[in-house]
Amino acid sequence: MQATQHRYGIDERPPPLTALGLGAQSALLNVPPMVLFPALAVQIAGGGSALADWLVFISLAAAGVTMILQTFRVGIVGSGCHLSACPSAASIPFCALALVEGGPKTLAALVLFSGLFALVIGLRLAVLRRIFSPTVTGTISMLVVITVVSVALEKAGDIPEGWLNSAGLLCGAITLISTLAFLLRKPGFWRTWGTLFGLALGCIAGAALGVLDLDALKQALWFGVPLAGWEGPGYDFGSAFWALVPAFLFISALTVVQTNSLSFVAYRVSQPGSSSVDFRSVQGGVVGNCVGNVLAGLAGAMPVMTTPRSSMFVQQTGCASRDVGILVGVLLIALAFFPKAWALLLVIPLPVMAAYMVVVLAPMFVEGMKAIVQSEPDYSRSLIVGTSLAIGIGFQYELLSLPIGPLWQATLSKAIIAGGISVIVLTLALEIMGPRRRRLRLPLNLDALPRINQFLEEFSARNGWNERTTNRLWAVAEETLLVLVEGEDSDRQRQLRISAVRSGRGAELEFITGPSDGGNLEDRFSLLGDPPPEIEGMLSADDMPMRMLRHLASSVSHRQYHDTDVITVQVAVE
């Protein structure tokens, strides 16, 4: 990703009026999905406008609180970057199903339970790093788009009774064509505001064709809380809850995967000068979103997910300031108490909403493909991707079915569930059937080196590698150990876990320890640079282990989590 030259860095404070203008712009860009997604879920479920008003109010407030949590970095909660949030698009079909089968209290119970489940995953993110591979992330992203767009397009022709059947398709087509016309221009003003202009033109077309229903706008309060749609506190853990729990748990796992990826991107965009990513910030972003989901469940809102809009905003405006991120959250919470303002979006016809969803989610499908292609999958992983997509599409379009109850069938008939289960199960099966990882656990100190060398010698001999490869593995392990024990507090004894596995035409060594106070190795490598030959002998002795490690290894990756440090070294073999 290219470095972004920021007008306002992450720790800088823009002038008050500038901050207010930038915050209002970012909030306006984030509002449409916060209003449209809950409204769409209620409309699919056949609910009334009162319920839609309440869900929108709670969703705006929950998203605003989540964005504030994300911008503050308090302990393990929050990324410290400007991260936007909105109701989960992937959850729309299942939220609608929960409202139909159980009602708002069932939905609240499902969101709370799945939020707690996601929080457990977020706190143990380092342990699950192999499951959240580019193959899984990319495939799930594509399945999300297939699921949501399919549900949205089913509503593309829905119009009020008594109007022309083609009116819905016509205003949807106008929305799609006009939005694409704006977005296909060069980056800048038109691309930033293109989706809003497209929505406006679609609504104008809907008004001209007579399919615009203004009742929701007329009935909305100017100021206050729309309590008419609230059924009171409490949760329903009945049969509908247990039937839909698998779907919501899967959606929560998907949200963790997406937030992990988007927190990674947000850190890159917000800290363009850093050569590595601080995975403590990434993990904080995941945990912050999980806490937001728990709060959403307590309030009875839809699940909350992180979106790429904040990263797009930072790239387009050059403002990464935390102050602006906090201000956006505050503005969204304030907006929730002005129903008349956001009710403007509730009058949007369903065909216009469907066209909007297609345009908004299309780049997500391509990003999923890019994640898979850039990881250069081998035959096995390519087979997993293709098979999972085929299974997901088959269930989505009712080409496949199982002899199970109607509610379970409705849950499984979504591409994200059927295909997502397939990609995770097949990935786990591949890990189990793949080359066996050899593991060693011992205290982190230099006295461990003989045991490590013996472990690597046995590993090399088992794979039939020659003496030069064994010596290279020894050297890599020694230099990595020297780097890990550098500055180690003698009063604190960390444990070291080493795993070794054959990886393609090389070997992968993984060194896992408790959290360290040192900097990221990848940053330190970049600071070392390539010194001229004439001063090579004058280098500090403290730098030599890192220089040797960089010379001996094909690649070195250092991931720092709140509870774990993981150094992964790829070594060429002979």
C-alpha positions in Angstrom: 0.0 0.0 0.0 1.3 3.4 -0.8 2.2 5.8 1.9 -0.3 8.5 2.5 0.9 12.0 3.2 -1.5 13.2 5.9 -2.5 16.7 6.6 -3.3 15.6 10.1 -1.5 12.6 11.6 -3.0 10.2 14.1 -1.8 12.2 17.1 -2.4 15.7 15.6 -5.3 18.0 16.5 -7.0 19.9 13.6 -8.4 23.3 14.3 -12.0 23.0 15.8 -13.9 24.2 12.7 -11.8 21.9 10.5 -12.3 19.0 12.8 -16.1 19.6 12.9 -16.2 19.8 9.1 -14.2 16.6 8.6 -16.2 14.8 11.3 -19.5 15.8 9.7 -18.3 14.6 6.3 -17.2 11.2 7.7 -20.4 10.8 9.6 -22.5 11.6 6.6 -20.7 9.0 4.6 -21.3 6.4 7.3 -25.0 7.1 8.0 -26.7 5.4 5.0 -25.8 1.8 5.9 -26.6 2.4 9.5 -30.1 3.4 8.6 -30.7 1.3 5.5 -29.5 -2.1 6.9 -31.8 -2.3 9.9 -34.7 -0.9 7.8 -34.0 -3.6 5.2 -33.9 -6.3 7.8 -37.3 -5.2 9.2 -38.8 -4.9 5.7 -37.7 -8.4 4.8 -39.2 -9.7 8.0 -42.5 -7.8 7.2 -42.2 -5.6 10.4 -43.7 -2.2 10.9 -42.2 1.3 10.8 -42.2 1.5 14.6 -39.8 -1.5 14.9 -37.6 -0.1 12.0 -37.4 3.3 13.8 -36.3 1.6 17.1 -33.7 -0.6 15.4 -32.2 2.3 13.5 -32.0 4.4 16.6 -30.2 1.7 18.6 -28.0 0.9 15.6 -26.8 4.5 15.2 -26.1 4.8 19.0 -24.3 1.4 19.1 -22.2 2.2 16.0 -21.3 5.6 17.5 -20.2 4.1 20.8 -18.2 1.4 19.0 -16.3 4.0 16.9 -15.4 6.0 20.0 -14.2 2.8 21.7 -12.1 2.0 18.6 -10.4 5.4 18.5 -9.5 5.3 22.2 -6.9 2.6 22.9 -7.4 1.6 26.5 -5.5 -1.6 27.3 -6.5 -4.3 25.0 -9.7 -2.5 23.8 -9.6 -0.3 20.7 -7.2 0.0 17.8 -6.2 3.6 18.4 -7.1 4.4 14.7 -10.1 5.9 13.0 -12.3 2.8 12.5 -15.9 3.1 11.2 -18.6 0.7 12.2 -22.2 -0.1 11.0 -24.8 -2.9 11.3 -23.5 -6.1 9.7 -24.6 -6.5 6.1 -24.0 -10.3 6.4 -26.4 -10.5 9.3 -29.4 -8.9 7.5 -31.0 -12.2 6.3 -30.6 -13.8 9.7 -31.8 -10.8 11.7 -34.9 -10.8 9.5 -35.3 -14.5 10.2 -34.9 -13.9 14.0 -37.5 -11.2 13.9 -40.0 -13.5 12.0 -39.4 -16.6 14.2 -38.9 -15.0 17.6 -39.1 -11.2 17.6 -36.8 -8.4 18.9 -36.0 -10.2 22.2 -34.8 -13.2 20.3 -32.6 -11.0 18.1 -31.2 -9.3 21.2 -30.3 -12.6 22.8 -28.6 -13.8 19.6 -26.5 -10.7 19.2 -25.5 -10.7 22.9 -24.5 -14.4 22.9 -22.6 -14.1 19.6 -20.9 -11.0 20.8 -19.5 -12.8 23.8 -18.4 -15.6 21.6 -16.6 -13.2 19.3 -15.0 -11.5 22.3 -13.5 -14.9 23.4 -12.1 -15.3 19.8 -10.7 -11.8 19.8 -8.9 -12.3 23.1 -7.2 -15.4 21.7 -6.5 -14.1 18.2 -2.9 -15.3 18.2 -3.9 -18.9 18.7 -6.4 -18.8 15.8 -4.0 -17.0 13.3 -3.8 -20.0 11.0 -7.5 -20.3 10.6 -7.8 -16.7 9.6 -5.7 -17.3 6.5 -6.1 -15.3 3.3 -7.9 -18.2 1.7 -10.6 -18.3 4.4 -10.9 -14.5 4.6 -11.2 -14.0 0.9 -13.7 -16.8 0.4 -15.9 -15.6 3.2 -15.8 -12.0 1.8 -17.0 -13.3 -1.5 -19.8 -15.4 0.1 -21.0 -12.4 2.1 -21.5 -10.5 -1.1 -23.3 -13.4 -2.8 -25.6 -13.8 0.2 -26.6 -10.1 0.8 -26.9 -9.2 -2.9 -29.1 -12.2 -3.6 -31.4 -11.2 -0.8 -31.4 -7.6 -1.9 -32.1 -8.3 -5.5 -35.1 -10.5 -4.5 -36.7 -7.2 -3.4 -35.6 -5.2 -6.4 -39.1 -5.3 -8.0 -41.1 -4.7 -4.8 -43.3 -1.6 -5.1 -46.5 -0.4 -3.5 -49.7 -1.9 -4.8 -51.4 -0.1 -7.6 -48.3 1.1 -9.5 -46.6 -0.1 -12.6 -44.7 -3.4 -12.2 -41.7 -1.9 -14.1 -41.5 1.2 -11.8 -39.3 -0.6 -9.2 -36.9 -2.0 -11.7 -36.6 1.4 -13.5 -35.8 3.4 -10.4 -33.3 0.7 -9.3 -31.6 0.8 -12.7 -31.4 4.6 -12.5 -29.7 4.3 -9.1 -27.3 1.7 -10.3 -26.3 3.5 -13.5 -25.9 7.0 -12.0 -23.9 5.7 -9.0 -21.6 3.8 -11.3 -21.2 6.9 -13.4 -20.0 8.8 -10.4 -17.8 6.1 -8.9 -16.0 5.2 -12.2 -14.5 8.7 -12.3 -11.1 9.4 -10.9 -10.7 9.4 -7.1 -11.7 12.6 -5.4 -15.0 14.4 -4.9 -17.2 12.3 -7.1 -16.0 9.0 -5.8 -16.3 10.2 -2.2 -19.9 11.3 -2.6 -21.0 9.2 -5.6 -23.1 6.7 -3.6 -25.1 9.5 -1.9 -25.7 11.2 -5.2 -26.9 7.9 -6.7 -29.3 7.4 -3.8 -30.7 10.9 -4.3 -31.2 10.4 -8.0 -32.9 7.0 -7.4 -35.3 8.6 -4.9 -36.1 11.4 -7.3 -36.9 8.8 -9.9 -39.0 6.9 -7.4 -40.9 10.1 -6.6 -41.6 10.8 -10.3 -42.8 7.2 -10.7 -45.0 7.4 -7.6 -43.2 4.6 -5.6 -41.9 6.9 -2.8 -43.7 6.3 0.5 -43.3 9.4 2.8 -45.3 8.0 5.7 -42.2 7.1 7.7 -40.9 10.6 7.3 -44.2 12.2 8.3 -44.6 10.0 11.4 -40.9 10.4 12.6 -40.2 12.5 15.7 -38.3 15.8 15.4 -36.4 14.9 18.6 -36.5 12.1 21.0 -36.4 8.3 21.3 -38.7 6.2 19.1 -39.9 4.0 21.9 -43.0 2.8 20.1 -41.1 -0.1 18.5 -39.4 -1.2 21.8 -40.9 -4.3 23.5 -39.1 -3.7 26.8 -36.0 -5.2 28.3 -35.4 -9.0 28.3 -34.3 -11.8 26.1 -36.0 -14.8 24.5 -34.0 -18.0 24.6 -36.7 -20.2 23.0 -36.5 -22.6 20.1 -35.9 -19.9 17.5 -32.8 -18.8 19.5 -31.3 -22.3 19.5 -32.1 -22.8 15.8 -30.4 -19.6 14.8 -27.4 -19.7 17.2 -25.1 -21.5 14.7 -25.8 -18.8 12.1 -25.1 -15.9 14.5 -22.0 -17.6 15.9 -20.7 -18.0 12.3 -21.5 -14.4 11.5 -19.6 -13.3 14.7 -16.6 -15.3 13.6 -16.9 -13.7 10.1 -17.0 -10.3 11.8 -13.8 -11.1 13.6 -12.1 -12.1 10.4 -13.3 -8.9 8.6 -12.4 -6.7 11.5 -8.9 -8.3 11.7 -8.4 -7.5 8.0 -9.8 -3.9 8.1 -7.9 -3.1 11.3 -4.7 -4.2 9.5 -5.6 -1.8 6.6 -6.5 1.0 9.0 -3.2 0.8 10.7 -1.3 0.9 7.4 -3.3 3.9 6.2 -3.0 5.8 9.5 0.7 5.0 10.1 2.2 5.3 6.5 5.7 5.6 7.8 5.7 2.2 9.6 7.3 -0.7 7.8 5.4 -3.2 9.9 1.9 -3.5 11.4 1.5 -3.5 15.2 -0.8 -6.5 15.7 -1.6 -5.2 19.2 -3.5 -2.4 17.4 -5.1 -5.0 15.1 -6.1 -7.2 18.0 -7.4 -4.1 19.9 -9.6 -3.3 16.9 -11.0 -6.8 16.9 -11.7 -6.7 20.7 -13.2 -3.2 20.4 -15.6 -4.4 17.8 -16.5 -7.4 19.9 -17.2 -5.1 22.9 -19.4 -3.0 20.6 -21.4 -6.1 19.7 -21.9 -7.0 23.3 -23.2 -3.5 23.9 -25.4 -3.9 20.8 -26.9 -7.1 22.2 -27.6 -5.5 25.6 -29.4 -2.7 23.7 -31.2 -5.0 21.3 -29.5 -3.8 18.1 -28.2 -5.6 15.0 -24.6 -6.9 15.1 -22.0 -4.3 14.5 -19.1 -4.8 12.0 -16.1 -2.7 11.0 -16.2 -1.1 7.5 -13.5 0.2 5.2 -15.1 3.7 5.0 -12.8 5.2 7.6 -9.7 4.0 5.7 -11.1 5.4 2.5 -11.9 8.7 4.3 -8.3 8.9 5.6 -6.8 8.3 2.2 -9.1 10.8 0.5 -8.9 13.6 3.0 -5.4 13.1 4.5 -6.9 13.2 8.0 -6.0 10.4 10.4 -6.6 12.4 13.6 -8.0 10.5 16.5 -9.9 13.6 17.5 -11.9 13.4 14.2 -12.6 9.7 14.8 -14.0 10.5 18.3 -16.1 13.4 16.9 -17.7 11.1 14.2 -18.9 8.8 17.0 -20.3 11.6 19.0 -22.1 13.0 16.0 -23.7 9.6 15.2 -24.9 9.3 18.8 -26.4 12.8 18.6 -28.0 12.1 15.3 -29.8 9.1 16.7 -31.9 11.5 18.8 -33.2 13.3 15.7 -35.4 10.7 14.0 -36.7 13.2 11.4 -33.2 13.6 10.0 -32.4 10.0 9.5 -36.0 9.1 8.5 -35.2 10.7 5.2 -33.3 7.5 4.4 -36.3 5.3 5.4 -38.4 6.5 2.6 -36.0 5.1 0.0 -37.8 2.4 -2.1 -36.5 -1.2 -1.8 -35.4 -1.3 -5.5 -33.1 1.7 -4.8 -31.8 0.1 -1.7 -31.0 -3.1 -3.7 -29.1 -1.2 -6.3 -27.2 0.7 -3.5 -26.2 -2.7 -1.9 -24.9 -4.0 -5.2 -22.6 -1.1 -5.7 -21.4 -0.9 -2.1 -20.6 -4.6 -1.9 -19.1 -5.2 -5.3 -15.6 -4.0 -4.3 -15.7 -6.4 -1.3 -16.1 -9.3 -3.7 -13.1 -8.2 -5.7 -11.1 -7.7 -2.4 -11.9 -11.2 -1.5 -10.5 -12.5 -4.8 -7.4 -10.3 -4.4 -6.7 -11.7 -1.0 -6.8 -15.2 -2.3 -4.8 -14.5 -5.5 -2.1 -12.6 -3.6 -1.6 -15.5 -1.2 -0.6 -17.6 -4.2 -2.7 -20.7 -3.2 -1.5 -24.1 -4.1 -3.7 -26.7 -5.7 -5.2 -27.8 -2.4 -6.2 -24.3 -1.3 -7.6 -23.5 -4.8 -9.7 -26.6 -4.6 -11.0 -25.5 -1.2 -12.0 -22.1 -2.5 -13.8 -23.4 -5.6 -15.6 -26.2 -3.7 -16.8 -23.8 -0.9 -18.1 -21.3 -3.4 -19.9 -24.0 -5.3 -21.6 -25.3 -2.2 -22.5 -21.8 -1.0 -24.1 -20.9 -4.3 -25.9 -24.2 -4.5 -27.6 -23.7 -1.2 -28.3 -20.0 -1.8 -30.2 -20.7 -5.0 -31.9 -23.9 -3.6 -30.0 -26.2 -6.0 -28.9 -28.2 -2.9 -30.9 -29.0 0.2 -30.9 -31.3 3.2 -33.8 -33.2 4.9 -33.8 -31.0 8.0 -36.4 -28.8 9.6 -37.7 -25.6 7.9 -35.9 -23.2 10.2 -32.6 -25.0 10.0 -33.0 -25.2 6.2 -33.7 -21.5 6.1 -30.4 -20.9 8.0 -28.4 -23.2 5.8 -29.9 -21.9 2.6 -27.6 -18.8 2.8 -24.3 -19.0 0.9 -22.3 -17.5 3.8 -23.4 -20.3 6.1 -23.1 -23.3 3.8 -20.0 -22.1 2.0 -18.4 -20.6 5.1 -18.8 -23.9 7.0 -17.2 -25.7 4.1 -14.2 -23.4 3.8 -13.4 -23.6 7.5 -13.9 -27.3 7.8 -11.8 -28.0 4.7 -9.1 -25.7 5.8 -8.9 -27.4 9.2 -8.8 -30.8 7.4 -5.9 -29.6 5.3 -4.0 -28.4 8.4 -4.6 -31.8 10.1 -3.6 -33.8 7.0 -0.7 -31.6 6.1 2.9 -32.0 7.1 3.2 -32.6 10.9 4.5 -29.7 12.9 7.4 -30.6 15.3 7.2 -28.7 18.6 9.6 -27.8 21.4 8.8 -25.9 24.6 11.6 -24.6 26.9 12.6 -21.5 29.0 13.7 -18.5 27.0 17.4 -18.2 27.7 20.7 -18.9 25.9 21.1 -22.2 27.8 18.3 -23.6 25.6 20.4 -23.4 22.5 21.8 -27.0 22.6 18.3 -28.5 23.0 17.1 -26.3 20.1 20.0 -27.5 17.9 19.2 -31.1 18.7 15.5 -30.5 17.9 16.4 -28.9 14.5 19.0 -31.6 13.6 16.3 -34.3 14.1 13.8 -32.2 12.1 16.3 -31.8 9.2 17.2 -35.5 9.2 13.6 -36.5 9.1 13.1 -34.5 6.0 16.2 -35.8 4.3 18.0 -32.4 4.1 21.8 -32.1 3.8 24.3 -30.7 6.4 24.3 -27.2 4.9 20.6 -26.9 5.5 21.0 -28.2 9.1 23.7 -25.6 9.7 21.5 -22.9 8.3 18.6 -23.9 10.6 21.0 -23.8 13.5 22.3 -20.4 12.6 18.7 -19.0 12.1 17.6 -20.4 15.5 20.7 -19.0 17.3 20.3 -15.5 15.9 16.6 -15.5 16.6 17.2 -16.6 20.2 19.8 -13.8 20.6 17.3 -11.3 19.4 14.6 -12.6 21.7 16.7 -12.6 24.9 18.1 -9.1 24.1 17.1 -6.8 27.0 15.2 -9.7 28.7 14.4 -8.9 32.3 16.2 -11.4 34.5 13.3 -11.3 37.0 10.7 -12.4 34.4 11.1 -15.8 32.9 9.3 -16.2 29.6 8.7 -19.5 27.9 9.6 -20.2 24.3 7.7 -22.5 22.0 9.2 -23.5 18.7 7.4 -25.2 15.9 9.1 -26.5 12.7 7.3 -27.7 9.5 8.2 -28.3 5.9 6.6 -25.5 3.8 6.7 -26.0 0.0 10.4 -26.0 -0.9 11.6 -24.6 2.4 11.2 -24.8 6.1 9.1 -22.7 8.4 10.3 -22.0 11.9 7.9 -20.3 14.4 9.2 -18.8 17.7 6.4 -18.0 20.1 6.9 -16.2 23.4 5.0 -14.1 25.8 4.7 -10.3 25.1 7.9 -8.3 24.9 8.6 -4.7 25.5 10.9 -4.4 22.5 10.1 -3.0 19.1 9.0 -5.0 16.0 11.8 -6.8 14.2 10.5 -5.8 10.8 10.8 -2.1 11.8 14.2 -2.7 13.2 15.3 -4.4 10.0 14.2 -1.4 8.0 16.1 1.0 10.3 19.3 -1.0 9.9 19.3 -0.6 6.1 22.2 -1.9 4.0 25.5 -0.3 5.2 28.4 0.3 2.8 31.0 -2.4 2.8 33.7 0.0 4.2 31.8 0.4 7.6 30.5 -3.2 7.9 33.1 -3.9 10.5 32.2 -0.9 12.6 28.6 -2.0 13.3 27.4 -2.3 16.9 27.5 -5.9 18.2 23.9 -5.5 19.2 22.9 -5.2 15.6 24.7 -8.3 14.4 22.1 -10.9 15.3 19.4 -9.1 13.3 21.7 -8.6 10.3 22.7 -12.3 10.4 19.0 -13.3 10.7 18.1 -11.1 7.7 20.9 -12.6 5.7 20.1 -16.3 6.5 16.3 -16.2 6.3 14.2 -16.0 3.1 11.7 -13.9 5.1 11.0 -12.9 8.7 7.6 -11.9 10.0 7.0 -10.5 13.5 3.5 -10.3 15.0 3.1 -8.7 18.4 -0.2 -9.4 20.1 -1.2 -8.3 23.6 -0.5 -11.7 25.1 1.9 -13.3 22.5 4.9 -12.5 20.3 5.2 -14.7 17.1 8.3 -14.6 14.9 7.9 -16.7 11.7 11.1 -17.4 9.7 11.2 -19.0 6.3 14.4 -20.8 5.5 15.6 -22.2 2.1 16.6 -25.8 2.2 18.8 -28.2 0.1 
